[in-house]
Amino acid sequence: MAPTDLRTIIRSGLLSFPVTPFDGDDKFNANAFAAHLEWLSPHKIAGLIVAGGTGELFSLTPSEVVEVVKTARAAQPDQPVIAGCGYGTRMACDMAQGIEAAGGDGILLLPHYLIGAPQDGIEAHIRAVCKSTNMGVIVYNRGQSVVSAETLARLAEDCPNLIGFKDGTGDIDTVKRITVGLGDRLAYVGGMPTHELFAQAYRGAGVDTYSSAVFNFVPETALAFHAAFVAGDDATCDEMLRDFYYPFAKIRDRKTGYAVSAIKAGVALRGFDTGPVRSPLTDLTGEERDLMRDLIQGRK
């Protein structure tokens, strides 16, 4: 898929952020992953972001990321497949090329590994990854990798396949500077944990779409919120925040890492064999799973 076509599609709707299931031997469970994607397939979205933050990229080997992409491509042949990519520059370039060879349409470039870096270093890192692949690249501001508006403008000028910017920092000032400065050059994606909690605020900063983790286990709820968000129906959004999203966040906030673990628990409660999260994350307790079960009871 041409990067410009992917950019257009990303703008058209909600993005899915599926979990990565593991089997009893702690290996990627391709059959369970495909079954989950098949269950989600009747619901219209703009694309899949596999092996991302919710998909535990930080716990996957590069070869596992490739297998995730291959499985997603086979299970959803007509769906844009974007894969998480990250770590140091050489590894990120190799991962991008592996994702492209596996049939991926784009990458979500997550933070480089471990250390902080100056803007010129982050700029060199992103430029190298963009030049290593023909796929569309979405830069994800999060953690220790935060690109400035000025740096992103230079990269957008130099890298035609840089098609998107995703924010997970909550720095609305930088987000607004980027959307105002670059206009329709990029697609803008909300990337805060459980982004529905922040979607209305980000809309005011020019971010008109986002990736939804709860889509994994309550797809109709996620799409209903997105439809209200797109329509500017803040009353419906607020009602759904009160009835579902804030109670979910209360469970999620019980322990660091539950932004992933609670999503995986929700998928398991829908009847899918997800396996546990990989360390250093931990799974929900039995009591917390019961709270999740009560929350999603009757939802679709």
DOMARGU-703079 format. One record per residue (C-alpha): residue in one letter; x, y, z. Coordinates in steps of 0.2 Angstrom, whole numbers, plus 5000, padded with zeros to 4 digits. Each point is the difference from the previous one (the first is absolute). Layout:
residues N
AXYZ/...
end
This chain:
residues 300
M500050005000/A500750174995/P500450115016/T498850144994/D498649874998/L500349945018/R500050175006/T498350034993/I499349845007/I500650045017/R499050165000/S498449914996/G499649915016/L500549915016/L501649905001/S500149835009/F501449965012/P499949815002/V500849905014/T501349874997/P499549835007/F501349875006/D499849815003/G500449895015/D501950004994/D500050194999/K500150004981/F498950114989/N498449914997/A499650044982/N498349905000/A499350095015/F500650174992/A499149964983/A498449945009/H500050175010/L500250104984/E498749904991/W498850045015/L500450184998/S499950004981/P498150054998/H500350165008/K500650144988/I501750085005/A501350104991/G501449875003/L501049895012/I501550055011/V500749835005/A501449975011/G499950185007/G499950055018/T498449905004/G500849864990/E501549995011/L501350054987/F501250035015/S499949815004/L500149944982/T501549944990/P500250074983/S499649834992/E498450005011/V499550174993/V500249934982/E498949855005/V498750115007/V500050104984/K499949854989/T498549935010/A499150175000/R500250014981/A499349834997/A498650025012/Q499550174994/P500650014982/D499150164995/Q500450105016/P501550125002/V501249925011/I501250115010/A501349935012/G500950065015/C501850034997/G501450075011/Y501549985011/G501750064993/T500250074983/R500849854992/M498849885008/A498550114995/C500650014982/D500249815000/M498249985008/A499350124987/Q500749904985/G499449845008/I498250075003/E500050064982/A500549834993/A498749915011/G498650114991/G499950155012/D499350164993/G500850115013/I500950025016/L499650095017/L501750065005/L500149985019/P501350075012/H501949964998/Y500749895013/L500450055018/I500950174999/G499550184997/A500750084984/P500150184994/Q498950064986/D501349984986/G500349825006/I498149964999/E499950084983/A501449904994/H499249845007/I498350044992/R500850044983/A501049844999/V498549905004/C498950094986/K501449984988/S500149815004/T498349964993/N498750044987/M498649995012/G499150145009/V500750055016/I499150075015/V501050085014/Y499449975018/N500550135013/R500149915016/G501249975014/Q501750054997/S499850034981/V499150174998/V500250094983/S499750185000/A499050104988/E501550074991/T500949834999/L498449914993/A499850144987/R501849974993/L499649815000/A498450034990/E500950104988/D501449874997/C499049845002/P498649974988/N499449845008/L499950095017/I498150005001/G499450025018/F500350065017/K499349915015/D500150085018/G500049915016/T500850145011/G498450115004/D501050154995/I498650094991/D501150164996/T501249904990/V498649904991/K499250164995/R501650084994/I500249844989/T498350004993/V499950184996/G501850004993/L499849854989/G498150004996/D499549864988/R501849944997/L499849875014/A498649895007/Y499850045019/V499649865012/G499650005018/G501049885010/M499750035019/P499749845010/T498149974998/H499950154988/E498250025001/L500350095017/F500950134990/A499250004983/Q499050165002/A501450105007/Y501249944985/R498650044987/G500250185005/A501949994997/G499749934982/V500049815003/D498549924992/T500349825002/Y500849885013/S500449825003/S498849915012/A500649865011/V498349965007/F499449964983/N500949835003/F498649945011/V498550134998/P500150044982/E498250074999/T500350115015/A501650074993/L499250034983/A498550095008/F501250115010/H501050044984/A498450044990/A499450125014/F501850085000/V500050024981/A498350085001/G500550125013/D498649925012/D500950045016/A498449965010/T500149814994/C501950005003/D499850065017/E498749875004/M501149864994/L501450075010/R499049995016/D499249834996/F501549914993/Y501750094997/Y500250075018/P499649845009/F501249914988/A501350135004/K499749975018/I500549814998/R501450054988/D500850125012/R500249875014/K501749954995/T501350064988/G499949914984/Y498249965001/A499650114985/V500649844990/S499549865013/A498250065002/I499850004981/K500749824999/A498849955014/G498550074991/V500549904984/A500149845011/L498350045008/R499350004982/G500649824998/F501750014991/D501549925005/T501250145003/G501249935013/P500850115013/V500950164997/R501949985000/S501150075014/P500350135006/L498250034998/T498849905012/D498249934997/L498550065009/T499549915016/G498449905001/E499150145009/E500550124986/R499549884986/D498349995009/L499950194999/M500449994982/R498649874997/D498750105009/L500550164990/I499949914982/Q498449905005/G498750034986/R501250114990/K500549954982/
end
